[in-house]
């Protein structure tokens, strides 16, 4: 009964204010978010990340094959793996190898695969993914940091590989910390861990994607875009943009 109540609450939370009718929310997503088996530290991040609303906006469906780019601790990999069900799958891409949190997630989610190749050489099977998620990581394509297995790469080269791996008609969702317009993208990304959403749109257009939507569900009006995202004044409360791109059929 408790799980059903939580699921209904999540469904109702997808209000028209976010541009999504509550009745249209797939139950599988809400149930995945509400699953009591999820680690408590990950559940604690739900309020700020709004995973049910985000995945509904991106059109996640049962049976989808999903690429989670730089999966980190597996927050989204686990939710998505539950939502897509046994006929779907998640490829968690984590260059350099999985840490303890992602390893623990994979132990109880058999439909999660792991790829650890460096981002300068990684490739994925062509036309394999219905959905690619880049959550708070696209700005890092402009960052070089060997300590975290972040070799210098060309963002357009990386996007070309993502384009090749996405199915025709498939979606790429990008969530990132918003930066002010202008400025050198590499400097801004390295110092603030932010990126101008217009830069992202231009990059994806050059890569062959078509923008298919934009959501303000993670918009924070009081965020100072000139502060690093780890500054105590804004940490955990940054203004994040949500962009949806589609690979033409």
Buried (B, 14 or more C-beta within 10 A) or exposed (E): EEEEEBBBEBBEBBEEEBBBEBEEBBEBBBBBBBBEEBBEEBBEEBEEBBBBBBBBBBBBBBEBBBBBBBBBBBBBBBBBBBBBBEEBBBBBBBBBEBEEBBBBBBEEBEBBBBBEBEBBEBEBEEBBBBBBBBBBBBBBBBBEEEEEBBEEBEBEEBBBBBBBBBBEEBBBBBBBBBBEEEBEBBEBBBEBBBBBBEBBBEBBEEBBBEEBBEBBBBEBEEBEBEBBBEEEEBEEEBBBBBBBBBBEE
